[in-house]
Amino acid sequence: MSQKTQAFFVVSSGRSGTAMLHKALSAAGNVEMHHEYMVHIVQPLAVRRYMGLCSQTEACEVLRSTHVAAAHYSRAAHWGDSSNKLSWLIPEISELMPEAKFVHLVRDGRKVAGSYFRKLGAECYDNQSTAILAAHIADPRNVPAPPPEKPYWWPLPRRDDPVARDFVQFDQFERITWHWAEINRVITEALAALPAARKHFVHLETLHENPNAVEELLHFLNLDYRDEIGAMFARPHNVNRPVDQLLDARQRTQFDQIAGAMMKSLGYADSAEYVVNY
C-alpha cells in the first residue's frame, strides 16, 4: 500500500448507514471513498470464505488485486470503503493492510431486519436463492456455484452453528435476523484481535443525534470535521422507499429469539424500537 494513502473500512450488517457514511466521508476532502467497492467480486468471496469454500491465502490474493491495489494507486490521502460485504474478511484485510483502520457501524437490529425484509426482500435470503446457494455449499464439486449476483450470496449457518439445524425451517425474516446477529458477532470477534488505535465503534443512532460523535469519528480517521458534514447525518440516505414501520408481534418474537443476545451485547437491550422519520 502506498505510504501516502491511509486506508480505512466501515464494516457493518448493511442497512445501517454505510451509504450515509460513504456520502459524508466523501465530503471530508482528499478522500477517495467507495461504497461496496468491487461488490460483484467481494460478496461471493466473503460468503465462500465464511463457509469454508476458500482459504485465507485465496481470499488474500483476491483482496490484494482489488482493495490493496486500489489504495496503493490512489492519489488521495485517504482511501475508504464503506461495505458490509467486507465484514466477513476483516482478518485478511488487516493482515494485508496493517495500517488500515476499521469503523464498526451498528444500528438497532430491529430496524435493520425490517428494512431488509420490506425494502430489499428481492435481493436477500429469498427462498429460491437461498436454496440454490445451500445446494452448492453442500456439494460444491457437483453443484455449480450461482452467478455473482446479490440475491444468491448471503452467508448460511455453518455446521457448527447451533442454529444450523433450525435454519432450514426459517422464513425470510428469520434468516435476515440471523444475518444481523451473526455478522455483528463476526465483526466483534475480528476487531477484538486488533489494537485500539485501529478500531472505532459507533451506533448509527448516536451519529444522528450527537454531532460530537461525528466529530470523534472523523478524528479517528484523521479527517477534518465541518458542520456541514455533521448535518448530513440528520436524515437517512440510500432510501429507495421512504417509509418505515415497526415489526409486528410475530416478527418481534422471532427477532428476540434469534438476536436478543446480540441486541444486549450491542447496547440495545433497554431501548424501544423507533420509527424512522424521513
PEVENJO-V487835 format. One record per pair of residues at least 12 apart in sequence whose C-alpha atoms are under 6 Angstrom apart, sorted by the first residue. I is the first residue (numbers start at 1). J is the second residue. Records with the same first field share a line. If there is no record, write none. Layout:
# PEVENJO-V487835
I: J / J
This chain:
# PEVENJO-V487835
1: 72
2: 72
5: 77 / 78
6: 78
7: 78 / 79 / 80 / 100
8: 80 / 100 / 101 / 102
9: 80 / 81 / 82 / 102
10: 82 / 102 / 103
11: 83 / 84 / 87 / 104
12: 84 / 104 / 105
13: 84 / 180 / 183
14: 84
15: 112
16: 107
18: 82
19: 238
20: 237
22: 35 / 82
24: 229
30: 76 / 77
31: 76 / 78 / 79
32: 76 / 79
33: 79 / 80 / 81
34: 81
35: 81 / 82 / 83
36: 83
40: 148
43: 85
44: 153
46: 88
47: 155
60: 92
87: 187
101: 198 / 199
102: 199
103: 199 / 200 / 201
104: 201
105: 202 / 203
106: 203 / 204
107: 203 / 204
113: 176 / 177
123: 150 / 151
124: 151
125: 172
129: 152
181: 259 / 262
208: 233 / 234
211: 230
214: 230
244: 276
245: 275
